[in-house]
């Protein structure tokens, strides 16, 4: 039968691995968000430019 200390160590290791996995996922999502925000800003600028041209400015 495993010791209490050994069981706690196993749980700690599993929790640490989960945190590391979530941090990696958060980094990936953050990078995707930066790209998506830039794309959105470019579309806003494009629409603004078209509005200016159509308004005859």
N, C-alpha and C positions, 0 to 999 in steps of 0.2 A: 504494500500500500504506500502511495507517495506521501511525502511529508507535507504538512501545511505550508511550510516555507516553499517547497517545490511547486505546489499547486498555485500559490500566490505568484511565484515567478513566471509560471506559464501564462497566467491571466495577464500579468503585466506585459509580457512579451507580445501577446495577442493584441492588447490595447495599443501598444506602441506601433505595431505593424499597421493597425487600422488608421491611426493618426497619420502615419507616413503616407499611406495610400490616399487618404482624403486630402492631404496637402498637395500631393502630386496632381490629383484631379482638380483641385482648386486652382493651381497654377495653370493647368491646361485651359480651364474655363476662362480664367482671367485673360489669357493670351487671345482666346477666341473673341472675347468681349471687346478688346482693344481693336481688333480687326473689324468687327461688326460696327463699332461706333465710328470708325474712320470711314467706312463705306457709307454709312448713314449721312455723315457730314458732307461727303462728296455729292450725294444725291440732293441734299438741301441746297448746296451751292449751285449745282446744275439747274435746279428748278428756279432758283433766284435769278440766275443769268438769263434763262429763257423768258421769264416774266419781264425782265428789263428790256430785252430785245423786242418782245411783242408789244410792250408799252411804248416803243419808239424812243427810248432814252438813248 
